[in-house]
Structure formats: C-alpha cells, structure tokens
Amino acid sequence: MTFVMPKGQSKPTKDYTDLKPLLNTLEPTLRDQVVLVDKMLTRGVVQALKHQPFFSVGMLNMPIKIAKVGRGCTDGKTQWYDPAFVVTLTNGQVVFLLCHEVMHKYSFHQTRRGDRHPKLWNMAGDYFINLQLWKVIQEERERRGRSCMEWIPNILYDERFIDMSTEQIYDILYKENPPEGGDGGKGDCEGDGDGDGGNQSGDDGDFPGGIGDVIDLPVNGQGDDETVADHEGEVEVQINQAYSMAKSRGLDPSFAEGMIDEFKKPKVDWRDVLRNLMQSIAKVDYTWTRPNRKLWSQGFYIPDHVKENVGELVVAIDTSASVSAEETAQFLGEIHSISEELQPEKLHVVWCDTRIQKVDTYEMGDVFNPKKIIRGGGTDFDPVFEWVNNQDFDPMALVYLTDGECPMPKTLVDCPVYWAVTQENNPYNLAGDGVFHIDFKN
C-alpha cells in the first residue's frame, strides 16, 4: 500500500470556510445539510458534557465549524466537520467523531509530527485514538448499561498497537508501507497535503478507515515556536481541568490519569542538560595578571576567574540496532555543538555496539564531522569502559549516549560517567555521576 495519487487524478481540495454564516447563500440541499449538522453537533456536545465530560471540555474550547473538509478535521484550535459526512452518522457516532477530534488535540498530534510523513502520522494518530475510545465506550457501558458514543464501522483499529505511543505506531506503519517518492519517510512525499501550504497531515479520504484529519499547528505555517509552546500549555491546562471535572463526577476515563502523570514529569531540554553538564566540567582558575574589571573600577584589585578549556572528553555512541537513525542523528548534532562551544583539548567519539566499531579523535579546533555513520548490532557497555582504562590519558568525563537497553557495565573507570538515556524509565537502572532522559519527541 502506497500513498501516491494516480496520474491524472486530482486530489479533492479542502475548503475551511465556515458555511454557517453563509447559510442564505447556499444551494438548498447544502443549506439543509448545514442546518441539520449544526443541530447534530450541538446535540453531540451536550451528550458528551453529560456522560463524557473529559472530552467535552476540549470540545467547548475549540470553535466548531461546518466546512467542506472531507470528514472531520482539527488543528487543535478549531474543529471542522463536513456536512455531507456527518449526515450519514447516527447521533452516537457524532459523539464519537467529536471525541476523536478532541483526542487529536489532547494527544498533541497537531504539534508532534515533526518531519514524519503526514498521512502515516494521521493514520498512526487514528489507531492510537480509536484504541482509547474503544475502552472508553466499554467503561461507560459497564457504568450505566449503554454509551453515548457509538462505534463507527470500518475505522482504523488494531489491538497489536495497544500500549504504544503514536510515534511507535508510526514507525511500524512506515516499515510496513513506506511511502513512494519520499526522503526516508519524512514530510515531502508526493501526494501528501492538500496543496495549501504543505503543513497538512494528508487527506483523510485517501486511506481506508480515516474519519478525521489532523493538520499541523499553526495552519499554513503562521506563527513560531513560542505560539506553539503557548498552545501546548493551554491544552495541558484544559486536560487538567477536564480530568478534574470528570473525576469529581466519577466519569474519568481510565487512560486519563496516565496522561496527567505525563504532565507532572519535569520537561527538560536534553540539549541544555548535556551542554550545562559539560560546561560544569570545565576547569576554573584565577589569575592576578587580569584583575576583575568590575571591582577594579571601584578601586579593588582582586584576581579575575579564568575558565580553562575542557580536557579530554570521551563520548560513546550506542550504535545498536535498537537506537533509531533519528536518535543517532541528534546525538551527532549535539556532539558537534558541544565540541564548538566547549573546545575540549581532545574529543574521543567511541562508536560501540557489542564491540567498539571505531574511535574518532578530534583535536581542539577540529570540526566534528564523522565520515561514516555506524548502526546495527547488539549492546554491550563494557568495551567502552575497558577502552578508557587502556588509554594513556585521564578523561574529564565519559558521556554515554544510549537507549539504555543493556545492564550496567562490570568495568569501572576513574572519571565521572554520565548516561544520556532515550528511554524515560531507564529500564536497567543505569547509575553514575548523572543519568538523564533524552526526549526526542519534543
């Protein structure tokens, strides 16, 4: 299965224009559909407010527009629904559709895509959401004998994706059905988008089982990182409000608590953590040859502090098959930044899976630019530690970039050891002078 439009077949164009204010200008059939759909959507929000308040808060914080968008659509700030699709649904299915779009927002699908293939990202998001909503329907049925939501037949649902994140589902979908004409599964594949700025996540009518489209925020590329961050903060507040309201009424979905727990975890940019970590290692001394300028102007002659260059650093890269290409690329980018900013006397980059594949050594001033990227194999940390012990220099520190899928090494080294682990739960309890989580999803 691929996602390329047949030659000569034009893609349907979405029109996000709200039809409700234009009611008197519409042809009779469309006008009747818009009037009916407006009532159906309003009734759906009321039903969710009564029986599924966790979702209704998200609905009430997004304007509902009726437009020619194929089926349903959201960018996390607005929700659009196509009248021709909604009129085919039952009242319970309308509630399901509304909750589905809210879950795109609650899951931050509008801001998390990055350069992933838009259509596959939309599909992965649908699989993730529908698994959650299936459980919600069952829980409501157990609670009161029936559910305000009704399952829409033939939508994307696969139990093999239970307990997986949207990113994990995406990776599986990409391996199984790589898009044609792309650049490694990223966002520039032929046939994605709607021709209106390139930020769309694909047309939901282009793959079987799609009921709603999620498009990147901000629409048409307007805005910047700050507006996206503000939006995500607002959504987190809404989710907390929704959870509190639902829990106070005993109507909170079972998955919601885990979502709230994620917000409680500290969110730290791993780049800043690693950079500050390395800067803290740099030696600081004092010199009388250059007095402190600030106090010198006040008549005091005291030595100024001098920050010496960092000594020799060892950075180990886990090249095992479980480490993704994306993670490896970001590892390399950050090593480049640290090399430029800290100017270590020497930087030793050790590539290792179950054995050391190669060692790249850079002198101060050298540009970090590995000629060959190595990936694949198992995982064993000991070879790097043994390598450090066999060198004739004393490194300032050893930093190991890894997914953490290996027990602690048995070998000890006489220098600080810092672990940068991509898996948040640190599965093998790696320990050292510092262990921090690398979050590649933000």
DARACOR-V589998 format. One record per backbone hydrogen bond with DSSP energy under -0.5 kcal/mol. NH is the residue of the N-H (numbers start at 1). CO is the residue of the C=O. E is the energy in kcal/mol with one decimal. If there is no record, write none. Layout:
nh=NH co=CO e=E
nh=NH co=CO e=E
This chain:
nh=9 co=6 e=-2.1
nh=10 co=8 e=-0.7
nh=15 co=68 e=-2.6
nh=19 co=66 e=-3.2
nh=22 co=19 e=-0.7
nh=23 co=20 e=-1.4
nh=25 co=22 e=-2.0
nh=26 co=22 e=-0.6
nh=26 co=23 e=-1.3
nh=31 co=27 e=-2.6
nh=32 co=28 e=-2.5
nh=33 co=29 e=-1.9
nh=34 co=30 e=-2.5
nh=35 co=31 e=-2.2
nh=36 co=32 e=-2.3
nh=37 co=33 e=-3.1
nh=38 co=34 e=-2.3
nh=39 co=35 e=-1.5
nh=40 co=36 e=-2.3
nh=41 co=37 e=-2.8
nh=42 co=38 e=-2.0
nh=43 co=39 e=-2.5
nh=44 co=40 e=-2.1
nh=45 co=41 e=-2.2
nh=46 co=42 e=-2.0
nh=47 co=43 e=-2.3
nh=48 co=44 e=-2.2
nh=49 co=45 e=-2.4
nh=50 co=46 e=-1.8
nh=51 co=47 e=-2.4
nh=52 co=48 e=-2.7
nh=55 co=52 e=-1.4
nh=56 co=52 e=-1.5
nh=57 co=53 e=-1.6
nh=59 co=55 e=-1.7
nh=60 co=56 e=-2.7
nh=61 co=57 e=-0.9
nh=62 co=59 e=-1.7
nh=63 co=77 e=-0.8
nh=65 co=63 e=-0.5
nh=65 co=79 e=-3.0
nh=67 co=65 e=-0.6
nh=67 co=81 e=-1.7
nh=68 co=15 e=-0.7
nh=69 co=67 e=-1.8
nh=71 co=69 e=-1.2
nh=72 co=211 e=-0.6
nh=73 co=80 e=-1.9
nh=74 co=213 e=-1.7
nh=75 co=78 e=-1.4
nh=76 co=78 e=-0.5
nh=79 co=63 e=-2.6
nh=80 co=73 e=-3.0
nh=81 co=65 e=-2.0
nh=82 co=71 e=-3.3
nh=85 co=82 e=-0.9
nh=86 co=82 e=-2.4
nh=87 co=83 e=-2.0
nh=88 co=85 e=-1.6
nh=89 co=86 e=-2.0
nh=94 co=90 e=-1.8
nh=95 co=91 e=-1.7
nh=96 co=92 e=-1.9
nh=97 co=93 e=-2.5
nh=98 co=94 e=-2.5
nh=99 co=95 e=-2.5
nh=100 co=96 e=-2.5
nh=101 co=97 e=-2.1
nh=102 co=98 e=-2.0
nh=103 co=99 e=-2.2
nh=104 co=100 e=-1.3
nh=105 co=101 e=-1.5
nh=106 co=102 e=-3.0
nh=107 co=103 e=-2.1
nh=108 co=105 e=-1.7
nh=109 co=104 e=-2.2
nh=111 co=108 e=-1.4
nh=112 co=108 e=-1.4
nh=113 co=109 e=-0.5
nh=116 co=113 e=-1.6
nh=117 co=185 e=-1.8
nh=121 co=117 e=-2.4
nh=122 co=118 e=-2.3
nh=123 co=119 e=-2.3
nh=124 co=120 e=-2.7
nh=125 co=121 e=-2.4
nh=126 co=122 e=-2.1
nh=127 co=123 e=-2.5
nh=128 co=124 e=-2.3
nh=129 co=125 e=-2.6
nh=130 co=126 e=-2.8
nh=131 co=127 e=-1.6
nh=132 co=128 e=-1.3
nh=133 co=129 e=-2.6
nh=134 co=130 e=-2.1
nh=135 co=131 e=-1.3
nh=136 co=132 e=-2.0
nh=137 co=133 e=-2.4
nh=138 co=134 e=-2.0
nh=139 co=135 e=-2.5
nh=140 co=136 e=-2.3
nh=141 co=137 e=-2.2
nh=142 co=138 e=-2.1
nh=143 co=139 e=-1.6
nh=144 co=140 e=-2.7
nh=145 co=141 e=-2.1
nh=146 co=140 e=-0.5
nh=150 co=92 e=-1.6
nh=153 co=151 e=-0.6
nh=155 co=152 e=-1.0
nh=156 co=209 e=-1.3
nh=161 co=158 e=-1.8
nh=162 co=159 e=-1.5
nh=164 co=161 e=-1.9
nh=169 co=165 e=-2.2
nh=170 co=166 e=-2.6
nh=171 co=167 e=-2.3
nh=172 co=168 e=-1.6
nh=173 co=169 e=-2.5
nh=174 co=170 e=-2.8
nh=175 co=171 e=-1.9
nh=176 co=172 e=-2.1
nh=177 co=173 e=-2.5
nh=182 co=179 e=-0.7
nh=187 co=115 e=-0.7
nh=189 co=186 e=-0.6
nh=190 co=180 e=-0.5
nh=192 co=189 e=-1.5
nh=204 co=202 e=-0.6
nh=206 co=203 e=-2.4
nh=207 co=204 e=-0.7
nh=210 co=207 e=-1.5
nh=213 co=72 e=-3.0
nh=215 co=74 e=-2.4
nh=216 co=199 e=-1.7
nh=217 co=110 e=-2.8
nh=221 co=218 e=-1.6
nh=222 co=219 e=-1.4
nh=228 co=224 e=-1.9
nh=229 co=225 e=-2.7
nh=230 co=226 e=-2.5
nh=231 co=227 e=-2.3
nh=232 co=228 e=-2.6
nh=233 co=229 e=-2.2
nh=234 co=230 e=-2.2
nh=235 co=231 e=-2.4
nh=236 co=232 e=-2.3
nh=237 co=233 e=-1.9
nh=238 co=234 e=-2.3
nh=239 co=235 e=-2.7
nh=240 co=236 e=-2.3
nh=241 co=237 e=-2.4
nh=242 co=238 e=-3.0
nh=243 co=239 e=-2.7
nh=244 co=240 e=-2.4
nh=245 co=241 e=-2.5
nh=246 co=242 e=-2.6
nh=247 co=243 e=-2.9
nh=248 co=244 e=-2.1
nh=249 co=245 e=-0.9
nh=249 co=246 e=-0.5
nh=250 co=247 e=-1.3
nh=251 co=246 e=-3.3
nh=256 co=253 e=-1.1
nh=257 co=253 e=-0.6
nh=259 co=255 e=-1.3
nh=260 co=256 e=-2.1
nh=261 co=257 e=-2.4
nh=262 co=258 e=-1.5
nh=263 co=259 e=-1.0
nh=264 co=260 e=-1.2
nh=265 co=261 e=-0.8
nh=265 co=262 e=-0.8
nh=268 co=266 e=-0.7
nh=270 co=268 e=-0.6
nh=273 co=269 e=-2.1
nh=274 co=270 e=-2.6
nh=275 co=271 e=-2.3
nh=276 co=272 e=-2.9
nh=277 co=273 e=-2.2
nh=278 co=274 e=-2.1
nh=279 co=275 e=-2.4
nh=280 co=276 e=-2.0
nh=281 co=277 e=-0.6
nh=281 co=278 e=-0.9
nh=282 co=278 e=-0.8
nh=282 co=279 e=-0.6
nh=285 co=306 e=-2.9
nh=287 co=304 e=-2.4
nh=292 co=302 e=-2.5
nh=296 co=292 e=-2.6
nh=297 co=293 e=-1.8
nh=298 co=295 e=-0.9
nh=299 co=296 e=-1.7
nh=300 co=295 e=-2.5
nh=302 co=300 e=-0.7
nh=304 co=287 e=-1.4
nh=304 co=290 e=-1.5
nh=306 co=285 e=-4.0
nh=308 co=283 e=-1.9
nh=308 co=306 e=-0.8
nh=310 co=342 e=-1.0
nh=313 co=346 e=-2.6
nh=314 co=397 e=-2.0
nh=315 co=313 e=-0.5
nh=315 co=348 e=-2.8
nh=316 co=314 e=-0.5
nh=316 co=399 e=-3.0
nh=317 co=350 e=-2.9
nh=318 co=316 e=-0.5
nh=318 co=401 e=-2.6
nh=319 co=317 e=-0.7
nh=319 co=352 e=-2.5
nh=321 co=377 e=-2.6
nh=323 co=320 e=-1.5
nh=324 co=322 e=-0.5
nh=328 co=324 e=-2.3
nh=329 co=325 e=-2.4
nh=330 co=326 e=-2.0
nh=331 co=327 e=-2.5
nh=332 co=328 e=-2.3
nh=333 co=329 e=-2.0
nh=334 co=330 e=-2.1
nh=335 co=331 e=-2.4
nh=336 co=332 e=-2.0
nh=337 co=333 e=-1.6
nh=338 co=334 e=-2.7
nh=339 co=335 e=-2.5
nh=340 co=336 e=-1.9
nh=341 co=337 e=-2.6
nh=342 co=338 e=-2.7
nh=343 co=338 e=-0.5
nh=343 co=339 e=-1.2
nh=345 co=310 e=-2.6
nh=345 co=311 e=-1.0
nh=346 co=311 e=-0.7
nh=347 co=362 e=-2.5
nh=348 co=313 e=-3.1
nh=348 co=346 e=-0.5
nh=349 co=347 e=-0.6
nh=349 co=360 e=-3.4
nh=350 co=315 e=-2.2
nh=350 co=348 e=-0.7
nh=351 co=349 e=-0.6
nh=351 co=358 e=-2.8
nh=352 co=317 e=-2.3
nh=352 co=350 e=-0.6
nh=353 co=355 e=-2.0
nh=357 co=351 e=-2.9
nh=358 co=351 e=-1.2
nh=360 co=349 e=-2.8
nh=361 co=359 e=-0.5
nh=362 co=347 e=-2.6
nh=364 co=345 e=-1.3
nh=366 co=363 e=-2.4
nh=368 co=366 e=-0.5
nh=369 co=367 e=-0.8
nh=374 co=372 e=-0.5
nh=376 co=319 e=-2.4
nh=380 co=353 e=-2.0
nh=384 co=381 e=-1.0
nh=385 co=381 e=-1.3
nh=386 co=382 e=-2.9
nh=387 co=383 e=-2.1
nh=388 co=384 e=-2.3
nh=389 co=385 e=-1.9
nh=390 co=386 e=-1.2
nh=391 co=388 e=-1.4
nh=395 co=393 e=-0.7
nh=396 co=312 e=-3.2
nh=397 co=312 e=-0.6
nh=398 co=416 e=-2.6
nh=399 co=314 e=-2.6
nh=400 co=398 e=-0.5
nh=400 co=418 e=-3.0
nh=401 co=316 e=-3.0
nh=401 co=399 e=-0.6
nh=402 co=400 e=-0.6
nh=402 co=420 e=-2.6
nh=406 co=404 e=-1.8
nh=415 co=413 e=-1.0
nh=416 co=396 e=-0.6
nh=418 co=398 e=-2.8
nh=419 co=434 e=-3.0
nh=420 co=400 e=-2.8
nh=420 co=418 e=-0.5
nh=421 co=419 e=-0.7
nh=421 co=436 e=-2.4
nh=422 co=402 e=-1.9
nh=424 co=422 e=-0.5
nh=426 co=423 e=-1.6
nh=429 co=426 e=-2.5
nh=433 co=417 e=-1.9
nh=434 co=417 e=-1.1
nh=436 co=419 e=-2.3
nh=438 co=421 e=-2.8
nh=439 co=437 e=-0.7
nh=440 co=438 e=-0.8
nh=442 co=439 e=-0.5
